[in-house]
Amino acid sequence: LVGSEMCIRDSLVIGALFFKEPINELSRWVVIHLGLPGIIIAVIVSDVLTAPIPPDTMLFMAATSPDIHNGVAIVTISLASTAAGSMAYVIGPYLSKLPYLRNKIEGFRPRGEALFERWGSWAVAIGALSPLPYSVFCWMAGIYRMDYKRFFLATLFRIPRIAGYYALFMYGWKSIG
């Protein structure tokens, strides 16, 4: 999944160089037709279930559209992503009972337990800040029964990540000309 997120980001950069106007039109269409509520729903789904379209795609569309206020977008998308982390924490133990995921989780369990035992809530903070799938870290925190207060404080690292990516998308898009 990390590779797919990087591929999408790289495609956006290459696309921006050659197809800036159609991408602008697509971003405006998404913002106008889905609005901020639609973007929030897409971010939540992506951050709860590790959807094939990463939340950065919606963040990019909000950042490059003139139809959305930057401060409002950053605050609402940050809150949505943080709330999605809590939802993923709650559903993680249930997802671990699904046969397909149970086998994957059991195969990862020794490394996952070692990661969470060594780093604790910092493992979630790393997931919140990095391009790694945030939802998986949140699922694991729920599966391993991390203290919720510590977990929630770690999810707050999602806010500077979203604000930083938003700024990079916005200023990078403007600099392309």
Backbone torsions as a table, in degrees:
resi	resn	phi	psi	omega
1	LEU	NA	-34.0	177.8
2	VAL	-61.3	-42.3	178.8
3	GLY	-62.0	-39.0	179.9
4	SER	-68.4	-38.0	177.0
5	GLU	-64.7	-42.0	179.5
6	MET	-66.3	-37.6	178.6
7	CYS	-63.5	-42.4	178.5
8	ILE	-64.1	-44.8	179.2
9	ARG	-62.2	-45.7	179.6
10	ASP	-62.3	-39.5	177.6
11	SER	-63.0	-37.3	177.8
12	LEU	-64.0	-41.6	179.9
13	VAL	-65.0	-48.3	179.6
14	ILE	-63.9	-42.8	177.8
15	GLY	-61.3	-37.0	179.8
16	ALA	-63.1	-36.2	-179.2
17	LEU	-67.5	-34.3	-174.4
18	PHE	-109.8	-22.8	-173.0
19	PHE	-132.3	42.1	-174.6
20	LYS	-59.9	-44.6	-176.1
21	GLU	-65.3	-47.6	176.6
22	PRO	-62.2	-34.8	178.4
23	ILE	-67.8	-39.6	175.2
24	ASN	-58.5	-44.9	-179.7
25	GLU	-63.5	-42.1	178.1
26	LEU	-63.2	-44.9	179.1
27	SER	-60.1	-45.8	178.9
28	ARG	-62.5	-41.1	-179.9
29	TRP	-60.9	-46.9	-180.0
30	VAL	-60.2	-47.5	-177.7
31	VAL	-66.1	-41.7	-178.4
32	ILE	-69.7	-43.3	-174.0
33	HIS	-86.3	-36.0	178.1
34	LEU	-91.8	-31.9	-177.9
35	GLY	67.5	179.8	178.5
36	LEU	-61.4	-38.1	176.7
37	PRO	-59.7	-39.9	178.4
38	GLY	-66.3	-39.5	177.4
39	ILE	-64.8	-42.0	179.1
40	ILE	-61.8	-44.5	179.0
41	ILE	-61.4	-43.5	179.5
42	ALA	-63.1	-40.5	178.2
43	VAL	-64.7	-44.1	179.9
44	ILE	-62.3	-48.3	179.8
45	VAL	-58.5	-44.7	-178.7
46	SER	-65.8	-40.2	-177.7
47	ASP	-82.4	-12.7	175.3
48	VAL	-93.1	-41.1	-170.1
49	LEU	-113.9	4.6	-175.8
50	THR	53.8	60.3	180.0
51	ALA	-67.1	158.9	-179.0
52	PRO	-65.6	-21.9	176.6
53	ILE	-100.9	112.2	-176.4
54	PRO	-68.4	156.4	-179.9
55	PRO	-61.1	-22.4	179.0
56	ASP	-61.6	-27.2	178.3
57	THR	-65.3	-45.3	178.1
58	MET	-68.2	-36.8	176.9
59	LEU	-61.2	-43.3	178.0
60	PHE	-61.0	-45.5	-178.3
61	MET	-63.8	-39.6	177.6
62	ALA	-67.2	-40.7	-176.9
63	ALA	-69.6	-28.4	-176.0
64	THR	-99.1	-2.8	179.3
65	SER	-94.5	133.1	176.7
66	PRO	-76.4	-3.3	-174.3
67	ASP	-92.4	11.2	-179.0
68	ILE	-138.1	137.3	-179.9
69	HIS	-75.5	129.9	-174.6
70	ASN	-57.5	-48.0	-178.5
71	GLY	-61.6	-43.7	178.9
72	VAL	-62.5	-43.8	-179.4
73	ALA	-62.6	-47.2	-178.1
74	ILE	-61.8	-46.6	-178.0
75	VAL	-65.0	-48.6	-175.4
76	THR	-70.3	-38.8	178.7
77	ILE	-68.9	-37.7	176.4
78	SER	-62.3	-45.3	178.9
79	LEU	-64.3	-41.1	179.3
80	ALA	-63.1	-43.1	-178.7
81	SER	-67.7	-40.4	178.2
82	THR	-65.2	-43.7	177.1
83	ALA	-62.6	-38.6	178.6
84	ALA	-62.2	-36.9	176.6
85	GLY	-60.1	-42.1	178.1
86	SER	-65.8	-38.4	176.7
87	MET	-63.5	-42.4	179.1
88	ALA	-64.2	-37.3	177.1
89	TYR	-59.4	-43.3	-178.3
90	VAL	-70.4	-42.3	-176.1
91	ILE	-83.8	-13.8	-179.8
92	GLY	-50.0	-51.8	179.4
93	PRO	-60.6	-31.9	178.2
94	TYR	-73.3	-41.0	178.0
95	LEU	-62.3	-32.8	-178.3
96	SER	-67.6	-11.6	178.5
97	LYS	-91.7	-11.4	177.2
98	LEU	-71.7	131.7	-173.7
99	PRO	-51.1	-47.0	-177.8
100	TYR	-62.5	-48.2	-178.8
101	LEU	-73.4	-33.2	179.7
102	ARG	-57.8	-43.6	179.5
103	ASN	-64.5	-41.7	178.2
104	LYS	-64.4	-44.8	-177.9
105	ILE	-66.1	-42.7	179.4
106	GLU	-62.6	-36.5	177.2
107	GLY	-67.2	-30.2	-179.2
108	PHE	-91.4	-16.0	-170.4
109	ARG	-50.5	-47.9	-178.9
110	PRO	-58.9	-43.0	179.0
111	ARG	-70.7	-40.0	180.0
112	GLY	-63.8	-45.0	178.8
113	GLU	-64.3	-39.3	177.9
114	ALA	-64.2	-42.4	178.9
115	LEU	-60.4	-48.9	-177.9
116	PHE	-72.7	-31.4	177.3
117	GLU	-68.4	-40.9	-177.9
118	ARG	-75.8	-44.8	-172.0
119	TRP	-103.8	-18.2	179.1
120	GLY	56.6	-132.4	-176.9
121	SER	-67.3	-18.1	176.3
122	TRP	-65.0	-26.5	175.6
123	ALA	-63.1	-41.0	177.5
124	VAL	-67.8	-40.4	178.6
125	ALA	-60.4	-40.4	177.3
126	ILE	-63.5	-43.5	176.9
127	GLY	-62.6	-34.8	-179.9
128	ALA	-71.1	-32.1	-176.6
129	LEU	-91.2	-25.1	-170.1
130	SER	-96.8	170.8	174.6
131	PRO	-78.7	1.8	176.1
132	LEU	-65.7	155.2	-178.1
133	PRO	-63.6	105.3	-179.1
134	TYR	-54.9	-42.0	-176.5
135	SER	-61.0	-36.6	-178.8
136	VAL	-64.7	-41.2	176.3
137	PHE	-62.6	-39.5	179.7
138	CYS	-69.3	-40.4	175.6
139	TRP	-58.4	-48.4	-177.6
140	MET	-62.0	-39.3	177.8
141	ALA	-60.5	-39.8	176.8
142	GLY	-70.0	-41.9	179.8
143	ILE	-63.1	-41.2	-178.9
144	TYR	-87.2	5.8	175.4
145	ARG	57.4	45.9	175.1
146	MET	-63.1	143.7	176.1
147	ASP	-54.0	127.8	-173.2
148	TYR	-63.5	-38.7	-179.5
149	LYS	-61.5	-44.4	177.7
150	ARG	-64.8	-40.7	177.3
151	PHE	-60.0	-50.4	-176.8
152	PHE	-60.7	-42.3	177.9
153	LEU	-60.5	-37.2	178.6
154	ALA	-68.1	-34.0	179.9
155	THR	-67.4	-19.8	179.3
156	LEU	-66.2	-15.4	174.0
157	PHE	-67.2	-13.1	176.8
158	ARG	-66.2	-30.7	-176.0
159	ILE	-63.2	-52.0	178.0
160	PRO	-64.8	-30.3	176.9
161	ARG	-63.9	-47.0	-178.9
162	ILE	-65.0	-44.8	179.0
163	ALA	-62.3	-41.4	179.7
164	GLY	-66.1	-46.6	178.5
165	TYR	-64.0	-40.5	179.3
166	TYR	-58.7	-47.5	179.6
167	ALA	-62.7	-43.3	178.1
168	LEU	-61.0	-45.6	178.2
169	PHE	-61.3	-47.3	-175.9
170	MET	-64.4	-51.8	-178.2
171	TYR	-71.7	-35.6	176.8
172	GLY	-64.1	-40.8	-179.9
173	TRP	-65.2	-41.6	178.7
174	LYS	-66.2	-36.0	-176.7
175	SER	-71.9	-20.7	179.3
176	ILE	-68.8	-24.4	173.2
177	GLY	98.4	NA	NA
